[in-house]
């Protein structure tokens, strides 16, 4: 007997009866998965599923057994088969019908297609919001959640359960049958993609205030994983900022663009994506013009150096109190090319005092922290290298290849205790 057949043959009510649990008139039970003063776990006999409004536990009969017995998935399947009247050991084979996976690509793609179609009907509030944000829905892959995901004429109960499991739908707070509300109601919806270009998660920007992700850890990147040929990458603080830059041809043509999930949103997935870019030469940090943005630049610049010490890290000087999208609202596209062209190398020296304070704390109480004495000086036709006990200071010089009328000098200071923490600056001497 296959898993799908077990689910079809085993009613959720039979599972409950086995554990001496009986739903009340409104199909509620006291949730066995948390301390429940009053019945908060709703049973859905039509779909053989359950959902607790108190602790969020949700699933089908097999998942109920797994949670109740606190056993493995395999043990829960064996138990479910016994309840179906087939006690012999079960051989789990690949099901003919692909099982639903929480946040599965197919489910999210189906939902995003619905959101995109909703936006194509030009709902007034959504269009007005996009216009105020200078976002062109015809040029961007975005959608709009009008709260109708579960109201399509051809939707089945199975599809509703898929949306529930993916976190796109939430059961009615009052426990009414076939009544739901949507996770991204009144939000402009952006798809977050995996490295294969499939939708891994969704992000919603509310047209009045706030934003939402699917529950759980952030997954996927916007607008996509950077291509392997990427040499210059712009990191933005927010998804809406990345969407704004995608509409500037002069920028999108010359740079790959990647959004973070806020100032603290440089995730492991971002790190992995950047580390895979073997041709990457420069990362441009284009963050908000506020204290939080400035602090985030310092942290992320150091993280990027840890990924690839040879990366050039530059920073766009965003006007105080502005962000990328607010600049688009008040200026023409030329503001972005101007700011990016005038970007500056990140000053790693501003991180040095912090590092030296750490090194000082590492000394014992009997040791004193004294400046090191120079140990070597190396001079070659291409560079001068000067080493101390703590630093390696290198000065390169030469004629710039593309414009021979300039003499370029590059200074690189690297901390020996942490080779990824360094300062680099370049000057053109006319």
C-alpha positions in Angstrom: 0.0 0.0 0.0 1.4 3.3 -1.1 1.5 6.5 1.1 -1.1 8.3 -1.1 -3.5 5.3 -0.8 -3.1 5.3 3.0 -4.0 8.9 3.2 -7.1 8.3 1.0 -8.2 5.2 3.1 -7.5 6.6 6.5 -10.1 9.2 7.7 -8.8 11.7 10.2 -11.8 10.9 12.4 -10.6 7.3 12.7 -7.1 8.5 13.8 -8.7 10.7 16.5 -10.9 7.8 17.7 -7.9 5.6 18.1 -6.5 8.2 20.6 -10.0 8.6 22.3 -10.4 12.1 20.8 -13.8 13.3 19.6 -14.5 16.6 17.9 -17.3 18.8 19.2 -20.2 20.1 17.1 -18.0 22.6 15.4 -15.3 20.0 14.6 -12.8 21.3 17.3 -10.8 19.3 19.8 -8.5 20.4 22.6 -5.1 20.4 20.9 -2.9 17.6 22.2 0.3 19.3 21.1 0.2 22.2 23.6 -1.6 23.2 26.8 -5.1 24.0 25.5 -7.7 25.5 27.8 -10.4 25.4 25.2 -10.7 23.5 21.9 -8.5 25.3 19.4 -7.6 22.5 17.0 -10.0 22.4 14.0 -10.6 19.1 12.2 -11.5 19.1 8.5 -13.1 15.7 7.7 -13.6 16.6 4.0 -9.9 16.9 3.5 -8.7 14.6 6.3 -6.6 17.3 7.8 -6.2 19.4 11.0 -5.0 22.8 12.0 -4.5 24.3 15.5 -5.2 28.0 15.9 -3.2 28.0 19.1 0.2 26.5 18.3 0.0 26.3 14.5 0.2 22.5 14.2 -1.2 21.4 10.9 -1.2 18.4 8.6 -2.9 15.1 7.7 -3.6 11.9 9.5 -0.1 10.6 9.2 1.4 13.8 10.5 -1.1 13.7 13.4 0.2 10.3 14.3 3.8 11.4 14.0 3.2 14.4 16.3 1.0 12.5 18.8 3.3 9.5 19.1 6.4 11.6 18.9 7.8 9.1 16.4 9.6 9.2 13.0 7.7 9.6 9.7 8.4 6.0 8.9 6.9 4.8 12.2 3.9 7.0 11.7 3.3 5.4 8.3 3.5 1.9 9.7 1.0 2.9 12.4 -1.4 4.5 9.8 -1.2 1.3 7.8 -2.3 -0.8 10.8 -5.2 1.6 11.4 -6.2 0.9 7.7 -6.3 -2.8 8.5 -3.0 -3.8 6.8 -0.6 -4.7 9.7 2.1 -6.2 7.5 5.3 -4.2 7.0 5.1 -1.5 4.4 7.6 -1.0 1.6 7.7 2.7 0.8 8.0 3.3 -2.9 8.1 6.5 -4.8 4.5 7.5 -5.1 3.0 7.9 -8.5 1.4 11.2 -7.4 4.1 13.6 -6.3 3.4 14.5 -2.6 2.8 18.1 -1.6 5.9 19.7 0.0 5.6 22.7 2.2 6.6 25.8 0.3 7.0 23.5 -2.8 8.0 25.2 -6.0 4.9 24.0 -7.9 2.5 25.4 -5.3 4.3 28.7 -5.1 4.4 29.1 -8.8 0.7 28.4 -9.1 0.0 31.0 -6.4 2.3 33.6 -8.0 0.6 33.0 -11.4 -2.7 33.9 -9.7 -1.2 37.0 -8.2 0.3 38.1 -11.5 -3.1 37.7 -13.2 -4.7 39.7 -10.4 -2.3 42.6 -11.1 -3.0 42.4 -14.8 -6.6 43.3 -14.1 -5.2 46.7 -12.9 -6.8 46.9 -9.5 -7.0 50.6 -8.7 -5.3 50.7 -5.3 -2.4 48.4 -6.4 -1.7 50.4 -9.5 -1.8 53.7 -7.6 0.7 52.3 -5.1 3.0 51.1 -7.8 2.8 54.5 -9.6 3.6 56.3 -6.3 6.7 54.0 -5.9 7.8 54.5 -9.6 7.5 50.7 -10.2 6.4 49.5 -13.6 4.4 46.3 -13.2 4.7 45.7 -17.0 8.5 45.6 -16.7 8.8 43.7 -13.4 7.9 40.1 -12.5 5.5 41.0 -9.7 1.9 40.3 -8.7 -0.8 41.4 -6.4 -2.7 39.5 -3.7 -6.3 40.7 -3.8 -7.3 38.1 -1.2 -8.9 35.8 -3.8 -6.3 33.0 -3.9 -8.9 30.5 -2.5 -11.9 31.8 -4.4 -11.0 30.8 -7.9 -13.8 29.0 -9.6 -11.7 25.9 -10.4 -9.9 25.5 -7.1 -10.2 22.2 -5.3 -10.0 21.3 -1.6 -6.7 19.7 -2.3 -5.3 22.9 -3.7 -6.6 24.8 -0.7 -4.7 22.4 1.6 -1.6 22.9 -0.5 -1.9 26.7 0.0 -2.5 26.1 3.7 0.6 24.0 4.1 2.7 26.5 2.1 1.6 29.3 4.4 -0.2 31.2 1.6 -3.6 30.7 3.3 -4.6 30.9 6.9 -7.8 29.3 8.3 -10.6 31.6 9.4 -9.9 32.9 12.9 -13.4 32.1 14.0 -13.3 28.5 12.7 -15.9 28.9 10.0 -16.0 26.2 7.3 -14.3 26.9 4.0 -13.3 30.4 5.2 -9.7 31.6 4.9 -7.6 34.7 4.6 -4.5 35.2 2.6 -1.0 35.7 3.9 -0.2 38.6 1.4 -3.6 40.2 1.3 -3.2 43.7 -0.3 0.5 43.2 -0.9 2.5 43.6 -4.1 4.2 40.1 -4.3 7.7 39.5 -5.4 9.1 36.0 -6.3 12.3 34.8 -4.6 14.2 32.3 -6.7 16.6 29.5 -6.2 19.7 28.9 -8.2 17.7 27.1 -10.9 15.3 30.0 -11.4 12.4 28.3 -9.6 10.3 30.2 -7.0 11.5 29.2 -3.6 9.6 31.7 -1.5 7.6 35.0 -1.8 7.8 38.5 -0.4 4.9 40.9 0.0 5.0 44.7 0.2 1.7 46.0 1.7 0.3 48.8 -0.3 -0.4 50.8 2.9 2.3 49.8 5.4 4.7 47.0 6.2 5.9 43.9 4.5 5.6 40.1 4.9 7.6 37.0 4.2 6.4 33.4 4.3 6.8 32.0 7.8 10.2 30.4 8.6 13.7 31.2 7.4 14.2 33.3 4.4 14.7 31.3 1.2 15.5 32.3 -2.3 17.0 35.5 -3.7 15.7 38.5 -5.6 15.6 39.1 -8.4 17.6 35.9 -9.0 20.9 34.3 -8.4 23.7 36.3 -10.1 25.0 34.8 -13.3 28.4 33.0 -13.2 29.8 35.6 -15.6 29.1 38.5 -13.1 32.1 40.8 -12.6 30.3 43.7 -10.8 27.5 43.2 -8.3 25.3 45.8 -6.6 23.8 44.8 -3.2 20.7 46.8 -2.1 19.2 46.9 1.4 15.7 46.0 0.3 13.8 44.1 -2.4 11.9 47.2 -3.5 15.3 49.0 -4.0 16.6 46.2 -6.3 13.3 46.3 -8.3 13.8 50.1 -8.7 17.4 49.6 -10.1 16.2 46.9 -12.5 14.2 49.6 -14.3 17.3 51.7 -14.9 18.8 50.3 -18.2 22.2 52.0 -17.7 22.6 50.3 -14.4 21.0 46.9 -15.1 23.1 46.5 -18.3 26.5 47.1 -16.5 25.8 45.5 -13.1 24.2 42.4 -11.6 21.7 43.4 -8.9 20.9 41.5 -5.7 18.7 42.4 -2.8 19.3 41.8 0.9 16.5 41.2 3.4 17.2 44.4 5.3 20.3 45.6 7.1 20.6 42.3 8.9 19.5 40.3 5.9 22.8 39.1 4.4 22.0 35.4 4.8 23.9 32.2 4.2 22.3 31.9 0.8 23.7 35.4 -0.1 27.1 34.2 1.1 26.9 31.1 -1.0 25.7 32.9 -4.1 28.6 35.4 -3.9 31.2 32.8 -3.2 30.3 31.0 -6.4 31.0 34.0 -8.6 34.5 33.2 -9.8 34.7 36.2 -12.1 33.5 38.7 -9.5 35.8 41.7 -9.1 33.7 44.3 -7.3 30.8 44.5 -5.0 29.0 47.9 -4.8 27.0 48.5 -1.5 24.1 50.8 -2.3 22.3 51.1 1.1 20.0 53.7 2.7 21.4 57.0 3.8 20.9 56.5 7.5 22.8 55.2 10.5 21.4 51.7 10.1 22.6 51.6 6.5 26.0 52.9 7.4 26.5 50.3 10.2 25.3 47.5 7.9 27.9 48.6 5.2 30.7 48.1 7.7 29.6 44.6 8.8 28.8 43.4 5.3 32.0 44.8 3.8 34.0 42.7 6.3 31.9 39.6 5.5 32.5 40.0 1.8 36.3 40.2 2.4 36.0 36.9 4.3 34.3 35.4 1.3 36.9 36.7 -1.2 39.9 38.8 0.0 40.6 40.0 -3.5 37.1 41.6 -3.9 37.0 45.4 -4.4 34.3 46.8 -2.1 32.9 50.2 -3.0 30.1 52.3 -1.4 27.5 54.6 -2.9 27.1 57.8 -1.0 23.3 57.8 -0.6 22.0 61.2 0.4 21.0 61.4 4.0 17.4 60.3 4.7 17.0 58.8 1.3 16.9 55.3 -0.1 17.0 54.0 -3.7 13.3 54.0 -4.1 12.7 57.4 -2.6 15.4 58.8 -5.0 13.4 57.3 -7.9 10.3 59.1 -6.7 12.0 62.5 -6.6 14.6 62.3 -9.4 15.2 61.1 -13.0 17.2 58.0 -13.6 20.4 60.0 -14.1 20.6 60.3 -10.3 21.6 56.6 -10.1 24.2 56.7 -12.8 25.7 59.8 -11.1 25.8 58.3 -7.6 27.2 54.9 -8.8 29.9 56.5 -11.0 31.0 58.5 -7.9 31.1 55.5 -5.6 34.1 55.3 -3.3 36.3 52.4 -2.1 35.2 51.2 1.4 37.6 52.5 4.1 38.6 49.3 6.0 40.7 51.5 8.3 37.6 52.4 10.2 37.3 48.8 11.2 40.9 48.6 12.4 40.5 50.1 15.9 37.9 47.4 16.7 40.2 44.6 15.6 43.2 46.0 17.6 41.0 46.2 20.7 40.2 42.5 20.2 43.9 41.7 19.8 44.7 43.6 23.0 42.0 41.6 24.9 43.7 38.4 23.9 46.9 39.3 25.7 47.4 38.0 29.2 47.3 40.2 32.2 51.1 40.1 32.5 51.6 41.0 28.8 51.6 44.5 27.6 50.3 45.5 24.1 53.1 47.4 22.4 53.4 48.4 18.7 55.5 45.9 16.8 58.9 46.7 15.4 59.4 46.5 11.6 60.8 43.2 10.5 61.3 43.5 6.8 61.2 45.8 3.8 61.0 44.5 0.2 61.4 46.6 -2.9 60.7 45.4 -6.5 60.0 47.2 -9.8 56.3 46.6 -9.3 55.7 47.1 -5.5 57.2 48.0 -2.1 56.2 45.7 0.8 56.7 46.6 4.4 56.0 44.0 7.2 55.7 44.4 10.9 54.7 41.9 13.5 51.0 42.7 12.9 50.7 44.3 9.5 51.7 43.8 5.9 51.7 47.1 4.0 52.1 46.9 0.2 52.3 49.8 -2.3 51.8 49.0 -6.0 52.5 51.5 -8.8 52.4 51.5 -12.5 50.8 52.9 -15.7 47.1 52.2 -16.0 46.5 49.9 -19.0 43.5 51.6 -20.5 44.6 55.3 -20.0 48.4 55.6 -20.2 48.3 59.2 -19.3 47.8 58.2 -15.6 50.1 56.8 -12.9 48.1 54.6 -10.6 49.2 53.8 -7.1 47.5 51.3 -4.8 48.0 51.0 -1.1 47.0 47.7 0.6 47.2 47.2 4.4 46.4 43.7 5.7 46.2 42.5 9.3 48.2 39.3 9.8 45.9 38.1 12.6 43.0 38.2 10.2 43.9 38.3 6.5 40.4 39.1 5.5 40.3 42.3 7.4 42.2 44.8 5.3 42.3 48.3 3.8 42.8 49.1 0.2 42.8 52.4 -1.6 43.8 53.5 -5.1 45.0 57.0 -6.3 45.5 58.3 -9.8 48.5 60.6 -10.0 48.3 63.0 -12.9 
